[in-house]
């Protein structure tokens, strides 16, 4: 693989704009980066991720947001600031992704499982996270360098960190991001305090997610929600629902089956592509040589990485068996599935930016059940190994794809991720307690609620899926299997049809040649033959959530379809990854999360 010439030691090219900044490579420099990531950006992203999981059931990765804000901190270092910003986003995203795992604690509460001492949860999450970071790094030479998968968020961050050395571009992007945060903060507080906004169930975070994902995701989600709502009487007549139950009590199983069916098609295509990539390597990319040597960070050692994985695997096994009573057989099954799903989800993340972590959890539970496991607590703790590892390892691979493109030192990047996981494991338990204490409705098992009892603002779709899978261990119902099989058949058929039609060269020629063709492509992609992944979202959440997601998606698509004004003289256009709608959408999500945190803290203060 071709590469740029080796970089000269940084101390020969001091690019600092202000002399008072600590020199690049000094202890104080690395401490500054860690402090910003751990104390500011990581918790901010973590609050956002936890809030999105509690309210929606998915979360937007914090790499882009942390990359933008990290660039503000390292702007004073000029061109070399991109490496510091990369380390900041690595540690901040690690904190955030681990805090998103707080949904597992909510699942324990919904299941009515015995409370687990906080220190045990923190220790278990920490051991799994450390193992996961190492496993993720083991796969990066294959996924990032050998196969050269795109990793869309990683590519976006790399482009952003390069672009934000331009002060004008920096000012324009940050103003839009913080404008969205302000609107999200006001909207979140207004929804809680103003009856009018509460009556329409305004959700700035859901609207912001729609701005990011677009109409091709939002419209299918809303359409699916409307279809499931219309089919509710039929589900009741079939005995799949009781009168008064919300449609998502059965729709989430159909939706989960659709995800699995579509994933099966994608995985077959992915592995076919893997075989082709390994047989015929992609064209070499000219990337900066990794920064190692004098003053540029330590050298990578495969032996040390393998030792790291081995030690933390043993620690995870010891915690699982000693603290939670998982059998050696079930722990071994979980560890085998770890290596399968880290590769599978890593490839999916590299191609689509969307790893099927919930599907990995559900499949793990099903495999454990076939191996004779029927205890939901043990099932949760064993499947947690796969769930947390897939999430954390994917985060490592995403971050490393950015570092590889920038030439950042992989060992330093790994150390920053480890630091983020250490803090994130503690904050994951803390943020779960904070939200669930401030909002008691989060403690209520929505899988047993009727439609009029389900909270509008806290759909918790991720928890809904996890609890639904765990309940199959103790209360298997034949119709639940039928619902999943039905969903798999639908997802499989839809995805095969999409691949044959939308993925064909004939369709591309027909739809891209004219405005009418592009309109036809949109109608087919969003309405007539939508992505099963987008359709499934409508089965995981309530109807109003799908409606706000669709509203944001339609607004985003309309804005992005308008002609772009030419940049002012002397300015460059924003990169595609930094569109106005994506920046404002990310800001709305962060602002709504901050509003929830503010209201929660106020509620806790009133209770004291």
KETI-838675 format. One record per residue (C-alpha): residue number from 1; chain; x, y, z. Coordinates in nm, 4 decimals. Layout:
<pts>
   num   cadena          u          v          w
   NUM        A          X          Y          Z
...
</pts>
This chain:
<pts>
   num   cadena          u          v          w
     1        A     0.0000     0.0000     0.0000
     2        A     0.1341     0.3368    -0.0935
     3        A     0.1678     0.5977     0.1764
     4        A     0.2877     0.9491     0.2232
     5        A     0.6520     0.9955     0.3234
     6        A     0.7234     0.9573     0.6950
     7        A     0.6274     1.2646     0.8933
     8        A     0.9084     1.4569     1.0523
     9        A     0.9135     1.4808     1.4333
    10        A     0.6568     1.7263     1.5573
    11        A     0.9037     1.9277     1.7626
    12        A     1.0648     2.0423     1.4379
    13        A     0.7382     2.1923     1.3179
    14        A     0.5694     2.3721     1.6032
    15        A     0.2347     2.4758     1.4519
    16        A     0.0892     2.6372     1.7643
    17        A    -0.0874     2.9664     1.7002
    18        A    -0.0403     3.0763     2.0618
    19        A     0.2703     3.0109     2.2657
    20        A     0.0803     2.9580     2.5916
    21        A    -0.0656     2.6280     2.4638
    22        A     0.1173     2.3173     2.5909
    23        A     0.3529     2.1771     2.3250
    24        A     0.2299     1.8860     2.1155
    25        A     0.3541     1.5588     2.2639
    26        A     0.4021     1.6951     2.6151
    27        A     0.2342     1.5475     2.9226
    28        A     0.0269     1.8611     2.9706
    29        A    -0.0883     1.8404     2.6070
    30        A    -0.2193     1.4860     2.6480
    31        A    -0.3746     1.5793     2.9832
    32        A    -0.5584     1.8692     2.8171
    33        A    -0.7037     1.6392     2.5525
    34        A    -0.8104     1.3820     2.8117
    35        A    -0.9699     1.6436     3.0374
    36        A    -1.1783     1.7906     2.7557
    37        A    -1.2940     1.4481     2.6387
    38        A    -1.3608     1.2986     2.9822
    39        A    -1.5029     1.5969     3.1671
    40        A    -1.6914     1.7859     2.8954
    41        A    -1.7553     1.6224     2.5581
    42        A    -1.7824     1.2619     2.6777
    43        A    -2.0507     1.3277     2.9424
    44        A    -2.2321     1.5600     2.7010
    45        A    -2.2430     1.2902     2.4337
    46        A    -2.3273     1.0275     2.6951
    47        A    -2.6243     1.2204     2.8260
    48        A    -2.7435     1.2580     2.4679
    49        A    -2.6950     0.8870     2.3919
    50        A    -2.8682     0.7709     2.7117
    51        A    -3.1533     1.0141     2.6579
    52        A    -3.2047     0.8923     2.3011
    53        A    -3.2065     0.5284     2.4115
    54        A    -3.4562     0.5999     2.6885
    55        A    -3.6783     0.8178     2.4720
    56        A    -3.6418     0.6572     2.1266
    57        A    -3.4493     0.3324     2.1487
    58        A    -3.1517     0.4216     1.9303
    59        A    -2.8796     0.6814     1.9522
    60        A    -2.6667     0.8762     1.7095
    61        A    -2.2957     0.8086     1.7545
    62        A    -2.1079     1.0970     1.9121
    63        A    -1.8019     1.0888     1.6868
    64        A    -1.9062     1.3755     1.4602
    65        A    -2.0228     1.6031     1.7399
    66        A    -1.7124     1.5329     1.9466
    67        A    -1.4938     1.5820     1.6401
    68        A    -1.6402     1.9254     1.5720
    69        A    -1.6183     2.0423     1.9316
    70        A    -1.2757     1.8846     1.9754
    71        A    -1.1550     2.0871     1.6790
    72        A    -1.2594     2.4026     1.8640
    73        A    -1.0240     2.3064     2.1478
    74        A    -0.7315     2.2117     1.9250
    75        A    -0.7777     2.4919     1.6733
    76        A    -0.4805     2.6726     1.8256
    77        A    -0.2492     2.3942     1.7101
    78        A    -0.3057     2.4562     1.3419
    79        A    -0.2814     2.1609     1.1062
    80        A    -0.1473     1.9314     1.3796
    81        A    -0.4622     1.9972     1.5791
    82        A    -0.6468     1.7307     1.3825
    83        A    -0.4623     1.4545     1.5705
    84        A    -0.5464     1.6051     1.9076
    85        A    -0.9087     1.6478     1.8030
    86        A    -0.9111     1.2851     1.6906
    87        A    -0.7910     1.1708     2.0336
    88        A    -1.0553     1.3894     2.1980
    89        A    -1.3367     1.2453     1.9864
    90        A    -1.2067     0.8929     2.0528
    91        A    -1.2187     0.9287     2.4300
    92        A    -1.5446     1.1258     2.4251
    93        A    -1.7224     0.8787     2.1948
    94        A    -1.6080     0.5918     2.4190
    95        A    -1.7630     0.7584     2.7227
    96        A    -2.0845     0.8234     2.5292
    97        A    -2.1212     0.4762     2.3790
    98        A    -2.0696     0.3121     2.7179
    99        A    -2.3239     0.5456     2.8800
   100        A    -2.5740     0.4369     2.6140
   101        A    -2.5544     0.0885     2.7679
   102        A    -2.7654     0.2214     3.0558
   103        A    -3.0600     0.0693     2.8697
   104        A    -2.9470    -0.2700     3.0063
   105        A    -3.0127    -0.1478     3.3592
   106        A    -3.3587    -0.0328     3.2546
   107        A    -3.4209    -0.3820     3.1112
   108        A    -3.3353    -0.5353     3.4497
   109        A    -3.5902    -0.3077     3.6163
   110        A    -3.8629    -0.3864     3.3631
   111        A    -3.8034    -0.7586     3.4144
   112        A    -3.8367    -0.7186     3.7917
   113        A    -3.4979    -0.8824     3.8438
   114        A    -3.3229    -0.8555     4.1801
   115        A    -3.1165    -0.5355     4.2095
   116        A    -2.7446    -0.5749     4.1469
   117        A    -2.4940    -0.3751     4.3547
   118        A    -2.3650    -0.0826     4.1549
   119        A    -2.0030    -0.1798     4.1983
   120        A    -2.0699    -0.5191     4.0415
   121        A    -2.2343    -0.3626     3.7371
   122        A    -1.9511    -0.1117     3.6981
   123        A    -1.6878    -0.3851     3.7287
   124        A    -1.8659    -0.6108     3.4794
   125        A    -1.9158    -0.3314     3.2259
   126        A    -1.5533    -0.2285     3.2683
   127        A    -1.4177    -0.5794     3.2089
   128        A    -1.6377    -0.6311     2.9016
   129        A    -1.5497    -0.2879     2.7654
   130        A    -1.1753    -0.3408     2.8026
   131        A    -1.1989    -0.6791     2.6332
   132        A    -1.4135    -0.5263     2.3590
   133        A    -1.1644    -0.2485     2.2855
   134        A    -0.8938    -0.5083     2.2295
   135        A    -1.1154    -0.7331     2.0163
   136        A    -1.2181    -0.4342     1.8071
   137        A    -0.8541    -0.3385     1.7525
   138        A    -0.7711    -0.6965     1.6506
   139        A    -1.0128    -0.6680     1.3587
   140        A    -0.9065    -0.3216     1.2407
   141        A    -0.6157    -0.4373     1.0187
   142        A    -0.8668    -0.6496     0.8233
   143        A    -1.1658    -0.4142     0.8170
   144        A    -0.9929    -0.0761     0.7984
   145        A    -0.6651    -0.1353     0.6168
   146        A    -0.7052    -0.4589     0.4218
   147        A    -1.0703    -0.4278     0.3124
   148        A    -1.0707    -0.0460     0.3345
   149        A    -1.4365    -0.0300     0.4379
   150        A    -1.5814     0.3193     0.4315
   151        A    -1.7009     0.3559     0.7932
   152        A    -1.9163     0.6595     0.7031
   153        A    -1.8992     0.8303     1.0436
   154        A    -1.5265     0.7693     1.0624
   155        A    -1.4819     0.9192     0.7165
   156        A    -1.7033     1.2131     0.8137
   157        A    -1.4926     1.2843     1.1213
   158        A    -1.1692     1.2609     0.9221
   159        A    -1.3037     1.5095     0.6676
   160        A    -1.4310     1.7385     0.9389
   161        A    -1.1014     1.7385     1.1266
   162        A    -0.9198     1.8274     0.8064
   163        A    -1.1710     2.0959     0.7129
   164        A    -1.1912     2.2619     1.0512
   165        A    -0.8379     2.3917     1.0252
   166        A    -1.0160     2.6661     0.8294
   167        A    -1.1389     2.9254     1.0850
   168        A    -1.4252     3.0400     0.8626
   169        A    -1.5537     2.6861     0.8155
   170        A    -1.5186     2.6254     1.1865
   171        A    -1.7239     2.9324     1.2748
   172        A    -2.0018     2.8463     1.0279
   173        A    -2.0412     2.4846     1.1411
   174        A    -2.0273     2.5530     1.5139
   175        A    -2.2865     2.8318     1.4912
   176        A    -2.5379     2.5943     1.3292
   177        A    -2.4657     2.3198     1.5778
   178        A    -2.5091     2.5456     1.8798
   179        A    -2.8167     2.7057     1.7238
   180        A    -2.9755     2.3617     1.7094
   181        A    -2.8711     2.2924     2.0677
   182        A    -3.0405     2.6112     2.1842
   183        A    -3.3613     2.5249     2.0017
   184        A    -3.3557     2.1708     2.1385
   185        A    -3.3020     2.2955     2.4932
   186        A    -3.5941     2.5393     2.4721
   187        A    -3.8146     2.2825     2.2989
   188        A    -3.7412     2.0131     2.5562
   189        A    -3.8205     2.2416     2.8479
   190        A    -4.1277     2.3794     2.6700
   191        A    -4.2679     2.0312     2.6062
   192        A    -4.2466     1.9523     2.9775
   193        A    -4.3871     2.2856     3.0949
   194        A    -4.6331     2.4024     2.8272
   195        A    -4.9561     2.2007     2.7883
   196        A    -4.9902     2.2925     2.4212
   197        A    -4.6523     2.1445     2.3281
   198        A    -4.7138     1.8458     2.5511
   199        A    -5.0487     1.7811     2.3821
   200        A    -4.8822     1.7427     2.0412
   201        A    -4.6039     1.5343     2.2023
   202        A    -4.3300     1.7524     2.0556
   203        A    -3.9958     1.5739     2.0535
   204        A    -3.7033     1.7858     1.9362
   205        A    -3.4698     1.4873     1.9545
   206        A    -3.6923     1.2766     1.7282
   207        A    -3.7341     1.5658     1.4864
   208        A    -3.3558     1.6171     1.4936
   209        A    -3.2975     1.2480     1.4224
   210        A    -3.5269     1.2870     1.1225
   211        A    -3.3204     1.5824     1.0004
   212        A    -3.0166     1.3555     1.0047
   213        A    -3.1702     1.0398     0.8555
   214        A    -3.3961     1.2026     0.5941
   215        A    -3.7373     1.1219     0.4475
   216        A    -3.6322     0.7839     0.3074
   217        A    -3.6186     0.6594     0.6665
   218        A    -3.8884     0.8739     0.8276
   219        A    -4.1678     0.8099     0.5773
   220        A    -4.1385     0.4254     0.5873
   221        A    -4.1323     0.4369     0.9685
   222        A    -4.4532     0.6424     0.9800
   223        A    -4.6176     0.4277     0.7121
   224        A    -4.5364     0.1130     0.9097
   225        A    -4.6730     0.2698     1.2270
   226        A    -4.9991     0.3562     1.0517
   227        A    -5.0279     0.0045     0.9052
   228        A    -4.9616    -0.1626     1.2416
   229        A    -5.2134     0.0710     1.4071
   230        A    -5.4757    -0.0199     1.1470
   231        A    -5.4048    -0.3917     1.1970
   232        A    -5.4478    -0.3776     1.5746
   233        A    -5.8069    -0.5167     1.5667
   234        A    -5.6858    -0.8041     1.3505
   235        A    -5.4023    -0.8802     1.5942
   236        A    -5.6577    -0.8848     1.8777
   237        A    -5.8830    -1.1218     1.6832
   238        A    -5.5870    -1.3556     1.6220
   239        A    -5.5020    -1.3612     1.9922
   240        A    -5.1684    -1.1907     1.9362
   241        A    -5.2818    -0.8859     2.1361
   242        A    -5.5238    -0.8317     2.4214
   243        A    -5.7871    -0.5573     2.3893
   244        A    -5.6276    -0.2226     2.4744
   245        A    -5.2686    -0.3388     2.4085
   246        A    -5.0466    -0.1087     2.1996
   247        A    -4.9692    -0.2410     1.8528
   248        A    -4.5956    -0.2386     1.9191
   249        A    -4.6399    -0.5163     2.1767
   250        A    -4.6525    -0.7549     1.8808
   251        A    -4.5267    -0.5255     1.6047
   252        A    -4.1791    -0.5115     1.7594
   253        A    -4.1434    -0.8881     1.7053
   254        A    -4.2489    -0.8578     1.3414
   255        A    -4.0123    -0.5614     1.3043
   256        A    -3.7292    -0.7539     1.4656
   257        A    -3.7894    -1.0379     1.2215
   258        A    -3.7761    -0.7898     0.9329
   259        A    -3.4370    -0.6687     1.0553
   260        A    -3.3080    -1.0252     1.0794
   261        A    -3.4431    -1.1150     0.7328
   262        A    -3.2922    -0.8074     0.5695
   263        A    -2.9681    -0.8579     0.7621
   264        A    -2.9431    -1.2114     0.6262
   265        A    -2.9503    -1.0769     0.2696
   266        A    -2.7011    -0.8041     0.3533
   267        A    -2.4672    -1.0453     0.5301
   268        A    -2.4632    -1.2793     0.2307
   269        A    -2.3815    -0.9832     0.0092
   270        A    -2.1233    -0.8591     0.2585
   271        A    -1.9422    -1.1919     0.2787
   272        A    -1.9476    -1.2191    -0.0994
   273        A    -1.7892    -0.8759    -0.1092
   274        A    -1.5380    -0.9763     0.1579
   275        A    -1.4283    -1.2727    -0.0488
   276        A    -1.3902    -1.0466    -0.3534
   277        A    -1.1973    -0.7826    -0.1585
   278        A    -0.9614    -1.0414    -0.0150
   279        A    -0.9077    -1.2002    -0.3531
   280        A    -0.8735    -0.8687    -0.5348
   281        A    -0.7499    -0.5991    -0.2939
   282        A    -0.9025    -0.2544    -0.3494
   283        A    -0.6845     0.0163    -0.5013
   284        A    -0.4290     0.1430    -0.2515
   285        A    -0.5117     0.4677    -0.0797
   286        A    -0.2436     0.7225    -0.0079
   287        A    -0.2779     0.7792     0.3653
   288        A    -0.0410     0.9552     0.6051
   289        A     0.2097     0.7284     0.7702
   290        A     0.1217     0.6517     1.1297
   291        A     0.2900     0.8870     1.3714
   292        A     0.5498     0.6863     1.5648
   293        A     0.9014     0.7524     1.6716
   294        A     1.0616     1.0369     1.8604
   295        A     0.7943     1.2546     2.0150
   296        A     0.5167     1.1000     1.8082
   297        A     0.3901     0.8223     2.0327
   298        A     0.4660     0.4548     2.1026
   299        A     0.4848     0.1757     1.8488
   300        A     0.2070    -0.0801     1.8129
   301        A     0.2711    -0.4350     1.9417
   302        A     0.0498    -0.7254     1.8385
   303        A     0.1782    -0.9339     2.1301
   304        A     0.0758    -0.6706     2.3850
   305        A    -0.2674    -0.6434     2.2233
   306        A    -0.3218    -1.0210     2.2390
   307        A    -0.2121    -1.0217     2.6030
   308        A    -0.4559    -0.7382     2.6744
   309        A    -0.7441    -0.9311     2.5156
   310        A    -0.6499    -1.2470     2.7047
   311        A    -0.6301    -1.0797     3.0454
   312        A    -0.9602    -0.8941     3.0101
   313        A    -1.1353    -1.2014     2.8666
   314        A    -1.0378    -1.3943     3.1783
   315        A    -1.1555    -1.1028     3.3940
   316        A    -1.4916    -1.0975     3.2115
   317        A    -1.5347    -1.4722     3.2569
   318        A    -1.4448    -1.4473     3.6258
   319        A    -1.6994    -1.1701     3.6803
   320        A    -1.9723    -1.3500     3.4877
   321        A    -1.9272    -1.6786     3.6698
   322        A    -1.8395    -1.5407     4.0124
   323        A    -2.0822    -1.2483     4.0389
   324        A    -2.3817    -1.3585     3.8313
   325        A    -2.3705    -1.7389     3.8261
   326        A    -2.3296    -1.7794     3.4510
   327        A    -2.2217    -2.1336     3.3685
   328        A    -1.8932    -2.1952     3.1924
   329        A    -2.0834    -2.3359     2.8932
   330        A    -2.3051    -2.0294     2.8507
   331        A    -2.0122    -1.7939     2.8992
   332        A    -1.8159    -1.9852     2.6358
   333        A    -2.1103    -1.9549     2.3931
   334        A    -2.1249    -1.5803     2.4551
   335        A    -1.7506    -1.5430     2.3889
   336        A    -1.7720    -1.7389     2.0637
   337        A    -2.0611    -1.5185     1.9503
   338        A    -1.8533    -1.2123     2.0422
   339        A    -1.5966    -1.2908     1.7741
   340        A    -1.8679    -1.3730     1.5201
   341        A    -2.0755    -1.0613     1.5772
   342        A    -1.7828    -0.8197     1.6131
   343        A    -1.6793    -0.9182     1.2618
   344        A    -2.0338    -0.9213     1.1211
   345        A    -2.1400    -0.5950     1.2848
   346        A    -1.8026    -0.4380     1.2063
   347        A    -1.8542    -0.5083     0.8364
   348        A    -2.2102    -0.3772     0.8566
   349        A    -2.0876    -0.0636     1.0352
   350        A    -1.8133    -0.0153     0.7787
   351        A    -2.0586    -0.0338     0.4907
   352        A    -2.3829     0.1113     0.6270
   353        A    -2.2872     0.2952     0.9489
   354        A    -2.5509     0.0852     1.1291
   355        A    -2.4433    -0.2218     1.3302
   356        A    -2.7336    -0.4564     1.4233
   357        A    -2.6446    -0.4716     1.7941
   358        A    -3.0014    -0.5426     1.9087
   359        A    -3.0217    -0.8315     1.6635
   360        A    -2.6944    -0.9637     1.8080
   361        A    -2.8492    -0.9552     2.1571
   362        A    -3.1671    -1.1333     2.0449
   363        A    -2.9789    -1.4040     1.8555
   364        A    -2.7532    -1.4573     2.1581
   365        A    -3.0560    -1.5057     2.3833
   366        A    -3.2089    -1.7526     2.1360
   367        A    -2.8837    -1.9522     2.1136
   368        A    -2.8526    -1.9572     2.4937
   369        A    -3.2120    -2.0782     2.5213
   370        A    -3.1360    -2.3642     2.2818
   371        A    -2.8399    -2.4470     2.5067
   372        A    -3.0766    -2.4937     2.8014
   373        A    -3.0718    -2.1495     2.9630
   374        A    -3.4036    -2.0357     3.1142
   375        A    -3.3009    -1.7884     3.3859
   376        A    -3.3645    -1.4302     3.2613
   377        A    -3.1030    -1.2746     3.4908
   378        A    -2.8344    -1.5118     3.3710
   379        A    -2.9543    -1.4659     3.0142
   380        A    -2.9286    -1.0882     3.0439
   381        A    -2.5811    -1.0972     3.1943
   382        A    -2.4522    -1.3474     2.9380
   383        A    -2.6034    -1.1639     2.6403
   384        A    -2.4680    -0.8382     2.7846
   385        A    -2.1190    -0.9632     2.6961
   386        A    -2.2117    -0.9719     2.3269
   387        A    -2.4210    -0.6543     2.3352
   388        A    -2.1588    -0.4329     2.5006
   389        A    -1.8678    -0.5869     2.3091
   390        A    -2.0282    -0.5384     1.9680
   391        A    -2.1119    -0.1769     2.0536
   392        A    -1.7682    -0.0922     2.1956
   393        A    -1.5655    -0.2832     1.9361
   394        A    -1.7573    -0.1150     1.6557
   395        A    -1.6826     0.2194     1.8166
   396        A    -1.3125     0.1273     1.8236
   397        A    -1.3172     0.0323     1.4567
   398        A    -1.5012     0.3510     1.3613
   399        A    -1.2536     0.5663     1.5530
   400        A    -0.9552     0.3822     1.4128
   401        A    -1.0794     0.4344     1.0574
   402        A    -1.0542     0.8069     1.1294
   403        A    -0.7098     0.7701     1.2828
   404        A    -0.5851     0.5611     0.9919
   405        A    -0.6919     0.8273     0.7419
   406        A    -0.5268     1.1014     0.9458
   407        A    -0.2136     0.9078     1.0364
   408        A    -0.2813     0.9343     1.4110
   409        A    -0.0919     0.7029     1.6444
   410        A    -0.2999     0.3892     1.7014
   411        A    -0.1555     0.3119     2.0455
   412        A    -0.2359     0.6580     2.1755
   413        A    -0.5813     0.6317     2.0251
   414        A    -0.6318     0.2944     2.1943
   415        A    -0.5246     0.4395     2.5290
   416        A    -0.7672     0.7257     2.4956
   417        A    -1.0495     0.4835     2.4233
   418        A    -0.9575     0.2796     2.7296
   419        A    -0.9696     0.5940     2.9413
   420        A    -1.3127     0.6734     2.8026
   421        A    -1.4414     0.3245     2.8797
   422        A    -1.3157     0.3492     3.2371
   423        A    -1.5159     0.6660     3.3007
   424        A    -1.8085     0.5526     3.0844
   425        A    -1.8606     0.2324     3.2853
   426        A    -1.9094     0.4385     3.6002
   427        A    -2.1282     0.6991     3.4330
   428        A    -2.3457     0.4349     3.2616
   429        A    -2.4737     0.3181     3.5984
   430        A    -2.4955     0.6729     3.7305
   431        A    -2.6897     0.8113     3.4339
   432        A    -2.9365     0.5207     3.4483
   433        A    -3.0062     0.5946     3.8134
   434        A    -3.0354     0.9670     3.7434
   435        A    -3.2888     0.9350     3.4626
   436        A    -3.4896     0.6553     3.6246
   437        A    -3.5090     0.8432     3.9547
   438        A    -3.5996     1.1753     3.7959
   439        A    -3.8523     1.0095     3.5605
   440        A    -4.0213     0.7179     3.7452
   441        A    -4.2121     0.6296     3.4275
   442        A    -3.8882     0.4822     3.2937
   443        A    -3.9134     0.2091     3.5589
   444        A    -4.2479     0.0849     3.4298
   445        A    -4.2501    -0.2217     3.2059
   446        A    -4.4017    -0.1003     2.8809
   447        A    -4.4256    -0.4549     2.7451
   448        A    -4.7193    -0.5110     2.9864
   449        A    -4.8936    -0.1746     2.9312
   450        A    -5.2039    -0.0999     2.7303
   451        A    -5.1893     0.1550     2.4500
   452        A    -5.3340     0.4380     2.6595
   453        A    -5.0906     0.3673     2.9452
   454        A    -4.7706     0.3812     2.7387
   455        A    -4.5746     0.7051     2.7946
   456        A    -4.5585     0.9236     2.4869
   457        A    -4.2181     1.0806     2.5521
   458        A    -4.0303     0.7666     2.6619
   459        A    -4.0809     0.4848     2.4116
   460        A    -3.7542     0.3041     2.5076
   461        A    -3.7665     0.0863     2.1967
   462        A    -3.4232    -0.0681     2.2624
   463        A    -3.5275    -0.1826     2.6080
   464        A    -3.8545    -0.3063     2.4623
   465        A    -3.6634    -0.5353     2.2249
   466        A    -3.4253    -0.6639     2.4923
   467        A    -3.7017    -0.7416     2.7399
   468        A    -3.9127    -0.9063     2.4702
   469        A    -3.6254    -1.1413     2.3887
   470        A    -3.5550    -1.2194     2.7558
   471        A    -3.9194    -1.3000     2.8283
   472        A    -3.8994    -1.5815     2.5743
   473        A    -3.6721    -1.7629     2.8227
   474        A    -3.9436    -1.7934     3.0894
   475        A    -4.2708    -1.7366     2.9056
   476        A    -4.2452    -1.8714     2.5519
   477        A    -4.5525    -1.8091     2.3364
   478        A    -4.5829    -1.9865     1.9991
   479        A    -4.7361    -1.6839     1.8291
   480        A    -4.4264    -1.4785     1.9154
   481        A    -4.2164    -1.7165     1.7067
   482        A    -4.4748    -1.6926     1.4283
   483        A    -4.4526    -1.3123     1.4394
   484        A    -4.0735    -1.3211     1.4099
   485        A    -4.0882    -1.5724     1.1223
   486        A    -4.3475    -1.3560     0.9447
   487        A    -4.1221    -1.0534     0.9851
   488        A    -3.8199    -1.2459     0.8579
   489        A    -4.0102    -1.3521     0.5470
   490        A    -4.1218    -0.9943     0.4811
   491        A    -3.7754    -0.8498     0.5425
   492        A    -3.6081    -1.1137     0.3277
   493        A    -3.8492    -1.0638     0.0376
   494        A    -3.8339    -0.6841     0.0540
   495        A    -3.4558    -0.6714     0.0712
   496        A    -3.4109    -0.9189    -0.2160
   497        A    -3.6526    -0.7138    -0.4267
   498        A    -3.4690    -0.3934    -0.3376
   499        A    -3.1335    -0.5424    -0.4281
   500        A    -3.2637    -0.6701    -0.7621
   501        A    -3.4453    -0.3493    -0.8563
   502        A    -3.2856    -0.0517    -0.6813
   503        A    -2.9398    -0.1992    -0.6995
   504        A    -2.9502    -0.2702    -1.0714
   505        A    -2.7655    -0.0680    -1.3310
   506        A    -3.0872    -0.0441    -1.5338
   507        A    -3.2668     0.1290    -1.2478
   508        A    -2.9796     0.3684    -1.1930
   509        A    -2.9785     0.4710    -1.5599
   510        A    -3.3563     0.5126    -1.5663
   511        A    -3.3890     0.7182    -1.2463
   512        A    -3.0820     0.9399    -1.2524
   513        A    -3.1274     1.0760    -1.6039
   514        A    -3.4115     1.3158    -1.5227
   515        A    -3.5973     1.4881    -1.2420
   516        A    -3.8979     1.2597    -1.3003
   517        A    -3.6704     0.9570    -1.2685
   518        A    -3.5267     1.0800    -0.9414
   519        A    -3.8790     1.1425    -0.8120
   520        A    -3.9739     0.7865    -0.9092
   521        A    -3.6682     0.6543    -0.7259
   522        A    -3.7719     0.8446    -0.4130
   523        A    -4.1307     0.7156    -0.4249
   524        A    -4.0200     0.3545    -0.4673
   525        A    -3.7454     0.3809    -0.2047
   526        A    -3.9563     0.5621     0.0561
   527        A    -4.3105     0.4339    -0.0068
   528        A    -4.3547     0.1408    -0.2444
   529        A    -4.0472    -0.0687    -0.1615
   530        A    -3.8837     0.0876     0.1447
   531        A    -3.5896    -0.0453     0.3402
   532        A    -3.6970    -0.3104     0.5943
   533        A    -3.4680    -0.1418     0.8468
   534        A    -3.6613     0.1854     0.8128
   535        A    -3.9974     0.0066     0.8193
   536        A    -3.8961    -0.1824     1.1333
   537        A    -3.8485     0.1396     1.3268
   538        A    -4.2236     0.2015     1.3003
   539        A    -4.2846    -0.1242     1.4865
   540        A    -4.0454    -0.0441     1.7692
   541        A    -4.1913     0.2942     1.8745
   542        A    -4.5343     0.4522     1.9146
   543        A    -4.7102     0.6317     1.6320
   544        A    -4.6322     0.9869     1.7443
   545        A    -4.2598     0.9127     1.7593
   546        A    -4.2677     0.7866     1.4003
   547        A    -4.4627     1.0996     1.3013
   548        A    -4.1998     1.3391     1.4409
   549        A    -3.9202     1.1355     1.2811
   550        A    -4.1011     1.1532     0.9471
   551        A    -4.1602     1.5284     0.9881
   552        A    -3.7889     1.5884     1.0425
   553        A    -3.7016     1.3633     0.7510
   554        A    -3.9366     1.5413     0.5118
   555        A    -3.8062     1.8836     0.6170
   556        A    -3.4475     1.7645     0.5737
   557        A    -3.5081     1.6161     0.2303
   558        A    -3.6934     1.9256     0.1113
   559        A    -3.4152     2.1573     0.2274
   560        A    -3.1422     1.9395     0.0787
   561        A    -3.3268     1.9203    -0.2535
   562        A    -3.3148     2.2976    -0.2963
   563        A    -3.0319     2.4525    -0.4988
   564        A    -2.7372     2.5271    -0.2748
   565        A    -2.6338     2.8945    -0.2658
   566        A    -2.2825     2.9568    -0.3861
   567        A    -2.0323     3.0181    -0.1043
   568        A    -1.9363     3.3772    -0.0408
   569        A    -1.6156     3.4994    -0.1955
   570        A    -1.3221     3.3459    -0.0147
   571        A    -1.5364     3.0751     0.1518
   572        A    -1.5540     2.7049     0.0780
   573        A    -1.8745     2.4996     0.0728
   574        A    -1.9420     2.2865     0.3759
   575        A    -1.8577     1.9168     0.3246
   576        A    -2.1564     1.6878     0.2639
   577        A    -2.1021     1.5351     0.6071
   578        A    -2.1539     1.8802     0.7617
   579        A    -2.4785     1.9813     0.5932
   580        A    -2.6926     2.2374     0.7684
   581        A    -2.9658     1.9828     0.8425
   582        A    -2.7250     1.7298     0.9964
   583        A    -2.5600     1.9945     1.2119
   584        A    -2.8913     2.1404     1.3304
   585        A    -3.0336     1.7911     1.3817
   586        A    -2.7402     1.6893     1.5975
   587        A    -2.7776     2.0108     1.7935
   588        A    -3.1508     1.9479     1.8511
   589        A    -3.0758     1.6021     1.9897
   590        A    -2.8056     1.7344     2.2210
   591        A    -3.0249     2.0262     2.3317
   592        A    -3.3245     1.8033     2.4058
   593        A    -3.0985     1.5735     2.6067
   594        A    -2.9647     1.8690     2.8041
   595        A    -3.3233     1.9793     2.8700
   596        A    -3.4064     1.6348     3.0075
   597        A    -3.0931     1.6412     3.2218
   598        A    -3.1770     1.9892     3.3505
   599        A    -3.5351     1.8926     3.4344
   600        A    -3.4144     1.5723     3.5971
   601        A    -3.1664     1.7549     3.8172
   602        A    -3.4354     2.0041     3.9144
   603        A    -3.6674     1.7185     4.0039
   604        A    -3.4000     1.5494     4.2123
   605        A    -3.3265     1.8772     4.3910
   606        A    -3.6959     1.9178     4.4727
   607        A    -3.7070     1.5655     4.6176
   608        A    -3.4109     1.6222     4.8485
</pts>
